[in-house]
Amino acid sequence: MQRTLPAHLYGDPAAYARERTGVFGQTWLFLGHEAEAPEPGDWIATDIAGHRLFAVRGKDGALRAFHNVCRHRAGPLVQGERGTCPGELTCAYHGWRYTLDGRLRSAVGFGPAEGFDPRELGLFGLSLEIWRGLVFVNLAESPSTFSDFIAPLERLVQERGLNIPGPALHRSHRIACDWKVYVENYLESYHISAVHPALAQELGADYRVTVQGDLVIQESVQSGDGPQAGLWGWLWPNLAVNIYRDGAMIERMVPEGPGRTRLDYLFLRDEGPDALRDALDASDRITAEDAGICEAVQANLSAGAYDTGLLSPTQEVGVAWFQSRLSEVHP
């Protein structure tokens, strides 16, 4: 029987630092949907575990990703979640200007300096891949092969004949718990009857969890017809692809520091946001229920009485797999 990770890892600054580099600095991370940056100069941005990232559409139509940091004194190139900068990127601090493909165009007002070579001061680039409209980036110098990473999710979508609609609406929520607490809650259905009574009525009795590569699949095989009935794929390290009866939702679980989590929801619906009323009502209810229990768990993990617990080999397969992966970055 597998024991849980020790409680001190949930909210510990040293543990967060190890995860920031050993997890989020080494794998593919969801950035956004390419449809939200359709024209040259359009950009999308986010921050994940303190990594500030963005992708901009070039004049050649290609999306390129960079760290959102100027090479001069670390000013930001873009601010917010999405926008446009026709022609060039400009640092908000001292006005250095970069081409849309990341080259330094002008170190405005810097003056002559020995050894200064603009060719060596382009933006810090990131590997970028697009899957069914979803943009992924990787911070590693030698990233893993994206096709291998995404293969289990692609296979699942193809086998089920599923559709990934276009973007319709964004929402974000902040929760006072470690990101691992929320992810582990997401990866098991054991808590549903106690925490989500309305959702329990929508789901069928035949609920199963399987792990394929970097993907944890949860589904209610004989699901009902409620707005939340469907299939849930969770992709390492922090991305859920929730496909429902009449739409989909991308859920990014973002650590904002030790013991703090931000949930970024991207609702996908070809008919637009006006068709999302039922889905939004259900999402708000379930998120509030999860937030309440996750914050209570975090408080208990921090209280000092609890160190480790046990994982059910039948009910918590996804949690066990997740914790085994995480143990690789913690001594």
Beta strands, then each sheet from edge to edge (+ up, - down):
strand 1: 28-33
strand 2: 42-48
strand 3: 51-57
strand 4: 63-67
strand 5: 82-84
strand 6: 89-90
strand 7: 97-98
strand 8: 104-106
strand 9: 125-131
strand 10: 134-138
strand 11: 167-175
strand 12: 207-212
strand 13: 215-220
strand 14: 230-235
strand 15: 239-244
strand 16: 247-257
strand 17: 260-268
sheet 1: 1+ 10- 9+ 4- 3+ 2- 5+
sheet 2: 6+ 7- 8+
sheet 3: 11+ 17- 16+ 15- 14+ 13- 12+
end
